[in-house]
Amino acid sequence: MIASVICSIWGAGNRQGPLLLWAVAIYGLSTAIFGLSTNFALSLLMLAINGAADTVSMVVRGNIRNLETPDELRGRMVAVNMLFFAGGPQLGEIEAGVAARLLGTQLSVALGGLACVSMTAMVAAKVPILRSYTNGRQPAPAPVPATAD
């Protein structure tokens, strides 16, 4: 709830690409720590951090989607987003249930969080424009290095 209030008052900042990547990585890391925790206070703290990171991620994703989607495609983009929003969690629940059955609940949650961090790092490495995305203004493309013949 605090993250929602902060985002509504101050916005999501100017460097939304890096903020999105950090928010998703923190979400995954807090999930992994929660999965391994046996301490109630630490578990509660990780859930609070998890919710805050998810809130920031949701706000930034919404901003980027609205700023970068052309007006004539906005309805279609929202429809595609709703498909992922509605269907994605169910697929995740199937995976988590299978993993929990095979590995145990705590390890399943922790590995899911670590997978989230790993995938975020891979996206950050493979999508440089997202790493440098700033508040609706994409940076100029980097010059192509000359190749030696």
MIZAKOL-232218 format. One record per residue (C-alpha): residue number from 1; residue in three letters; x, y, z. Coordinates in steps of 0.2 Angstrom, whole numbers. Layout:
<pts>
<pt nr="NUM" rest="ala" east="X" north="Y" up="Z"/>
...
</pts>
This chain:
<pts>
<pt nr="1" rest="met" east="0" north="0" up="0"/>
<pt nr="2" rest="ile" east="14" north="12" up="4"/>
<pt nr="3" rest="ala" east="22" north="9" up="-13"/>
<pt nr="4" rest="ser" east="5" north="13" up="-21"/>
<pt nr="5" rest="val" east="4" north="29" up="-12"/>
<pt nr="6" rest="ile" east="22" north="34" up="-16"/>
<pt nr="7" rest="cys" east="19" north="30" up="-35"/>
<pt nr="8" rest="ser" east="3" north="40" up="-35"/>
<pt nr="9" rest="ile" east="12" north="55" up="-27"/>
<pt nr="10" rest="trp" east="29" north="55" up="-35"/>
<pt nr="11" rest="gly" east="26" north="45" up="-50"/>
<pt nr="12" rest="ala" east="37" north="31" up="-57"/>
<pt nr="13" rest="gly" east="52" north="42" up="-60"/>
<pt nr="14" rest="asn" east="62" north="46" up="-76"/>
<pt nr="15" rest="arg" east="72" north="30" up="-78"/>
<pt nr="16" rest="gln" east="57" north="18" up="-79"/>
<pt nr="17" rest="gly" east="67" north="4" up="-89"/>
<pt nr="18" rest="pro" east="80" north="2" up="-75"/>
<pt nr="19" rest="leu" east="66" north="4" up="-62"/>
<pt nr="20" rest="leu" east="56" north="-10" up="-70"/>
<pt nr="21" rest="leu" east="70" north="-22" up="-70"/>
<pt nr="22" rest="trp" east="75" north="-18" up="-52"/>
<pt nr="23" rest="ala" east="57" north="-20" up="-46"/>
<pt nr="24" rest="val" east="55" north="-37" up="-55"/>
<pt nr="25" rest="ala" east="72" north="-43" up="-48"/>
<pt nr="26" rest="ile" east="68" north="-37" up="-30"/>
<pt nr="27" rest="tyr" east="51" north="-46" up="-32"/>
<pt nr="28" rest="gly" east="60" north="-62" up="-37"/>
<pt nr="29" rest="leu" east="73" north="-61" up="-23"/>
<pt nr="30" rest="ser" east="60" north="-57" up="-10"/>
<pt nr="31" rest="thr" east="51" north="-72" up="-16"/>
<pt nr="32" rest="ala" east="66" north="-83" up="-14"/>
<pt nr="33" rest="ile" east="70" north="-77" up="3"/>
<pt nr="34" rest="phe" east="52" north="-79" up="8"/>
<pt nr="35" rest="gly" east="53" north="-97" up="2"/>
<pt nr="36" rest="leu" east="68" north="-101" up="12"/>
<pt nr="37" rest="ser" east="63" north="-92" up="28"/>
<pt nr="38" rest="thr" east="58" north="-100" up="44"/>
<pt nr="39" rest="asn" east="57" north="-84" up="53"/>
<pt nr="40" rest="phe" east="39" north="-76" up="54"/>
<pt nr="41" rest="ala" east="45" north="-58" up="55"/>
<pt nr="42" rest="leu" east="57" north="-61" up="40"/>
<pt nr="43" rest="ser" east="44" north="-69" up="30"/>
<pt nr="44" rest="leu" east="32" north="-55" up="33"/>
<pt nr="45" rest="leu" east="45" north="-42" up="28"/>
<pt nr="46" rest="met" east="48" north="-52" up="12"/>
<pt nr="47" rest="leu" east="30" north="-52" up="8"/>
<pt nr="48" rest="ala" east="29" north="-33" up="11"/>
<pt nr="49" rest="ile" east="44" north="-30" up="0"/>
<pt nr="50" rest="asn" east="37" north="-42" up="-13"/>
<pt nr="51" rest="gly" east="20" north="-33" up="-14"/>
<pt nr="52" rest="ala" east="29" north="-16" up="-15"/>
<pt nr="53" rest="ala" east="40" north="-22" up="-29"/>
<pt nr="54" rest="asp" east="25" north="-30" up="-38"/>
<pt nr="55" rest="thr" east="16" north="-13" up="-37"/>
<pt nr="56" rest="val" east="30" north="-3" up="-44"/>
<pt nr="57" rest="ser" east="32" north="-16" up="-58"/>
<pt nr="58" rest="met" east="14" north="-15" up="-62"/>
<pt nr="59" rest="val" east="14" north="4" up="-62"/>
<pt nr="60" rest="val" east="29" north="6" up="-73"/>
<pt nr="61" rest="arg" east="23" north="-8" up="-85"/>
<pt nr="62" rest="gly" east="7" north="1" up="-87"/>
<pt nr="63" rest="asn" east="16" north="18" up="-90"/>
<pt nr="64" rest="ile" east="27" north="11" up="-103"/>
<pt nr="65" rest="arg" east="13" north="1" up="-112"/>
<pt nr="66" rest="asn" east="3" north="17" up="-113"/>
<pt nr="67" rest="leu" east="17" north="28" up="-118"/>
<pt nr="68" rest="glu" east="24" north="17" up="-132"/>
<pt nr="69" rest="thr" east="8" north="9" up="-139"/>
<pt nr="70" rest="pro" east="1" north="19" up="-154"/>
<pt nr="71" rest="asp" east="-17" north="25" up="-151"/>
<pt nr="72" rest="glu" east="-24" north="14" up="-165"/>
<pt nr="73" rest="leu" east="-17" north="-2" up="-157"/>
<pt nr="74" rest="arg" east="-20" north="2" up="-139"/>
<pt nr="75" rest="gly" east="-36" north="-8" up="-137"/>
<pt nr="76" rest="arg" east="-28" north="-23" up="-145"/>
<pt nr="77" rest="met" east="-13" north="-21" up="-133"/>
<pt nr="78" rest="val" east="-25" north="-20" up="-118"/>
<pt nr="79" rest="ala" east="-33" north="-36" up="-124"/>
<pt nr="80" rest="val" east="-16" north="-45" up="-126"/>
<pt nr="81" rest="asn" east="-11" north="-39" up="-109"/>
<pt nr="82" rest="met" east="-28" north="-46" up="-101"/>
<pt nr="83" rest="leu" east="-24" north="-63" up="-109"/>
<pt nr="84" rest="phe" east="-7" north="-63" up="-100"/>
<pt nr="85" rest="phe" east="-15" north="-56" up="-84"/>
<pt nr="86" rest="ala" east="-29" north="-69" up="-84"/>
<pt nr="87" rest="gly" east="-19" north="-84" up="-90"/>
<pt nr="88" rest="gly" east="-2" north="-82" up="-84"/>
<pt nr="89" rest="pro" east="-5" north="-84" up="-65"/>
<pt nr="90" rest="gln" east="-14" north="-101" up="-69"/>
<pt nr="91" rest="leu" east="0" north="-108" up="-78"/>
<pt nr="92" rest="gly" east="12" north="-102" up="-64"/>
<pt nr="93" rest="glu" east="1" north="-111" up="-52"/>
<pt nr="94" rest="ile" east="2" north="-127" up="-61"/>
<pt nr="95" rest="glu" east="21" north="-126" up="-62"/>
<pt nr="96" rest="ala" east="22" north="-121" up="-44"/>
<pt nr="97" rest="gly" east="11" north="-136" up="-39"/>
<pt nr="98" rest="val" east="21" north="-148" up="-49"/>
<pt nr="99" rest="ala" east="37" north="-141" up="-42"/>
<pt nr="100" rest="ala" east="31" north="-141" up="-24"/>
<pt nr="101" rest="arg" east="25" north="-159" up="-26"/>
<pt nr="102" rest="leu" east="43" north="-164" up="-33"/>
<pt nr="103" rest="leu" east="54" north="-153" up="-22"/>
<pt nr="104" rest="gly" east="44" north="-147" up="-7"/>
<pt nr="105" rest="thr" east="35" north="-131" up="-5"/>
<pt nr="106" rest="gln" east="49" north="-120" up="2"/>
<pt nr="107" rest="leu" east="61" north="-125" up="-12"/>
<pt nr="108" rest="ser" east="48" north="-123" up="-25"/>
<pt nr="109" rest="val" east="45" north="-105" up="-19"/>
<pt nr="110" rest="ala" east="63" north="-101" up="-18"/>
<pt nr="111" rest="leu" east="68" north="-108" up="-35"/>
<pt nr="112" rest="gly" east="53" north="-99" up="-43"/>
<pt nr="113" rest="gly" east="60" north="-83" up="-35"/>
<pt nr="114" rest="leu" east="78" north="-87" up="-41"/>
<pt nr="115" rest="ala" east="71" north="-91" up="-59"/>
<pt nr="116" rest="cys" east="62" north="-74" up="-59"/>
<pt nr="117" rest="val" east="79" north="-65" up="-55"/>
<pt nr="118" rest="ser" east="88" north="-75" up="-68"/>
<pt nr="119" rest="met" east="75" north="-71" up="-81"/>
<pt nr="120" rest="thr" east="76" north="-53" up="-77"/>
<pt nr="121" rest="ala" east="95" north="-53" up="-78"/>
<pt nr="122" rest="met" east="93" north="-61" up="-95"/>
<pt nr="123" rest="val" east="81" north="-49" up="-101"/>
<pt nr="124" rest="ala" east="91" north="-34" up="-95"/>
<pt nr="125" rest="ala" east="106" north="-42" up="-104"/>
<pt nr="126" rest="lys" east="97" north="-45" up="-121"/>
<pt nr="127" rest="val" east="86" north="-29" up="-122"/>
<pt nr="128" rest="pro" east="97" north="-14" up="-120"/>
<pt nr="129" rest="ile" east="83" north="-2" up="-124"/>
<pt nr="130" rest="leu" east="74" north="-7" up="-109"/>
<pt nr="131" rest="arg" east="89" north="-5" up="-98"/>
<pt nr="132" rest="ser" east="90" north="13" up="-104"/>
<pt nr="133" rest="tyr" east="72" north="17" up="-106"/>
<pt nr="134" rest="thr" east="68" north="34" up="-99"/>
<pt nr="135" rest="asn" east="50" north="41" up="-96"/>
<pt nr="136" rest="gly" east="43" north="39" up="-113"/>
<pt nr="137" rest="arg" east="59" north="44" up="-122"/>
<pt nr="138" rest="gln" east="69" north="30" up="-130"/>
<pt nr="139" rest="pro" east="87" north="34" up="-131"/>
<pt nr="140" rest="ala" east="96" north="36" up="-147"/>
<pt nr="141" rest="pro" east="102" north="20" up="-154"/>
<pt nr="142" rest="ala" east="120" north="16" up="-151"/>
<pt nr="143" rest="pro" east="132" north="18" up="-166"/>
<pt nr="144" rest="val" east="136" north="2" up="-175"/>
<pt nr="145" rest="pro" east="154" north="-2" up="-172"/>
<pt nr="146" rest="ala" east="165" north="-2" up="-188"/>
<pt nr="147" rest="thr" east="171" north="-20" up="-193"/>
<pt nr="148" rest="ala" east="188" north="-24" up="-199"/>
<pt nr="149" rest="asp" east="188" north="-32" up="-216"/>
</pts>
